Amino acid sequence: MKSFIIKEGAVWLTLAALTVFGFYNYEGQGGNVAYIVLAVGFTKFFLIFFDFMEMKHAHRVWQISMVLFVAVLFGAISFSV
């Protein structure tokens, strides 16, 4: 139980840090910042999807379809930036 609490606390801390990092780098200059913010968003998606939505226990079809959907979504956003 102790390792579960430590793991969940680390995920929460990582999500908070990534949120703050994305917020402060949003107003930055240049196109590279947009890709950094997209990478942060993609990382946050994986942390939330597999740890808090309990999708790590779901069937592989659902896991793969959701990951592909988000990859296409973030890919489309990155081409428009």
N, C-alpha and C positions, 0 to 999 in steps of 0.2 A: 504494500500500500504506500509505503514511503517513497519508493521509486516512481510510482504513478504520480504522486503529488509533485515531486521534483520535475518530472517530465512535463506535466501540464503547466507548471509554473514557468519552465523554460520556454515553452511554446507561447504562452501569454506574453512573456517579456520580449520574445523575438517579434511577435506581432505588433506590440506597442512600439518597439524600436523601428521597425520597418514603416509603420504609419508615420511616425515623426520624421524619419528620413525622407519619405516620399513627399510629405507636406512642405518641408523646408527646401527641397530641391525642385519643387514644381515651378517656381518662379525663375529658375536659373536660365542662363543664356545658352543657346546652342542646341543642336538636335540630339547630342549624346545624352543630355539630361532626360529627355523623353524616353529613351531606351532604358535608362537606369530605373526610371519610375515604372516603366512597364515590367521590367525584370523583378522589381520589388513587388508589384501587384501579382505577378505570376507565382512568386514564392509564397506570398500570403494566401493565394488560392490553394496551393498544395497543403499548406499547414492547416487551413480551416477545413478543407475537403476531407483530408484523411484523418485528422485528429479530432475535430469537433463534430463533424457530421457522421462519424463512424463508418465511413465508406471503405475503410480498409478491410472490413468484413463482408463487403458486398461482392457480388459476382464480378469476375474480370470484365465481362462485356460492359457492364455499367461503368466500371472504373475507366476503361479505355475510351468509351464513348464520351464521357464527360471531359476527360483530359484532352481528347482530340477537339471537342467543341471549344474549349477554352483556348487551346493552341491556335485554332483558326481565328477565333475572336481577337486574341492578342496580336496575331499576325496581321489581320486586317487593320487593326488600329495602328500598328507600327508602320504599315505602308502609307497610311494617310498622314503620318506625322512628318 
